[in-house]
């Protein structure tokens, strides 16, 4: 048990010991939860679900790039061309680079870029 300094009550020493133990316990718990989250994301990323997420983001980027830069439609209107079940895919456009990025956070992200003569090509295919 911790010893107290002269003039210091035993209760304050005990409170300090308990609070430092409490802090260590919570730090360990937070660390374990973070590790489990990282393992879960990696497991999802490399699983069949992760492969489908990459496919959905690649399809979304290509379709939205064609819709936006070739057909001239608004990006939010291009989501109407998606297949059923692709509601979680988000789109963002870079007008200067003529590219569209589709993301299924936190699993997958793909970018398609429009080039005259080639159309919209996925960055991973270049």
C-alpha positions in Angstrom: 0.0 0.0 0.0 1.2 3.5 -0.7 2.6 5.5 2.1 1.5 9.0 2.8 3.6 12.1 3.3 3.3 14.0 6.5 0.2 16.2 6.5 -1.4 14.1 3.7 -4.4 12.0 4.5 -4.6 8.3 3.7 -7.8 8.9 1.7 -6.1 11.2 -0.9 -3.3 8.7 -1.4 -5.9 6.0 -1.9 -7.9 8.2 -4.3 -4.8 8.9 -6.4 -3.9 5.2 -6.5 -7.4 4.2 -7.6 -7.6 7.0 -10.2 -4.3 6.0 -11.8 -5.4 2.3 -11.9 -8.7 3.4 -13.4 -6.8 5.4 -16.1 -4.7 2.4 -17.0 -7.7 0.1 -17.2 -9.5 2.5 -19.6 -6.3 3.0 -21.7 -6.1 -0.7 -22.1 -9.8 -1.0 -23.0 -9.5 1.8 -25.6 -6.4 0.1 -27.1 -8.2 -3.2 -27.3 -11.3 -1.6 -29.0 -9.1 0.2 -31.5 -7.2 -3.0 -32.3 -10.5 -4.8 -32.8 -11.7 -2.1 -35.2 -8.5 -2.2 -37.2 -8.8 -6.0 -37.5 -12.5 -5.8 -38.5 -11.8 -3.2 -41.2 -8.9 -5.3 -42.6 -11.1 -8.5 -42.5 -13.8 -6.7 -44.3 -11.4 -5.2 -46.8 -9.9 -8.5 -47.8 -13.1 -10.5 -47.7 -15.7 -11.1 -50.3 -17.5 -8.1 -49.0 -14.4 -6.0 -49.5 -14.1 -7.2 -53.1 -17.7 -6.2 -53.7 -17.1 -2.8 -52.2 -14.1 -2.3 -54.6 -16.3 -3.4 -57.5 -19.1 -1.1 -56.5 -16.7 1.9 -56.2 -15.1 1.1 -59.5 -18.4 0.8 -61.3 -19.7 3.9 -59.6 -16.7 6.0 -60.6 -16.9 4.9 -64.2 -20.6 5.4 -64.6 -20.6 8.7 -62.8 -17.6 10.0 -64.9 -19.3 9.1 -68.1 -22.6 10.6 -66.9 -21.0 13.8 -65.7 -18.2 14.5 -68.2 -19.6 12.9 -71.4 -23.4 13.3 -71.0 -23.0 16.7 -69.1 -25.4 15.8 -66.3 -25.1 16.9 -62.7 -23.2 14.5 -60.4 -26.1 14.0 -58.0 -28.3 13.1 -61.0 -25.8 10.4 -62.0 -26.6 8.3 -59.0 -29.9 7.4 -60.7 -27.8 5.3 -63.1 -26.5 3.1 -60.3 -27.6 -0.5 -59.8 -29.8 -1.3 -56.8 -27.9 -1.7 -53.6 -25.3 1.0 -54.4 -26.9 3.6 -52.1 -23.8 3.8 -49.8 -21.5 4.8 -52.6 -20.6 8.5 -52.4 -19.4 10.6 -55.4 -17.1 13.6 -55.7 -15.9 15.3 -58.8 -12.7 17.2 -59.6 -13.7 19.5 -62.4 -10.1 20.6 -63.1 -8.8 17.0 -63.5 -12.0 15.8 -65.2 -12.2 12.9 -62.7 -14.9 11.4 -60.5 -14.1 9.5 -57.3 -16.5 7.0 -55.8 -16.1 5.8 -52.2 -17.6 3.2 -50.1 -16.1 4.4 -46.8 -14.0 2.9 -45.3 -13.5 0.0 -47.6 -12.9 1.1 -51.1 -12.3 4.2 -53.3 -11.8 4.4 -57.0 -11.3 7.3 -59.4 -12.2 7.5 -63.1 -10.7 10.2 -65.3 -12.1 11.5 -68.6 -9.7 12.0 -71.5 -10.7 12.9 -75.0 -10.4 9.9 -77.3 -10.3 7.4 -74.4 -13.4 8.3 -72.5 -13.5 7.6 -68.7 -10.8 5.2 -67.6 -10.3 4.0 -64.0 -7.0 5.1 -62.4 -6.2 1.5 -61.5 -6.3 0.5 -65.2 -3.9 3.2 -66.4 
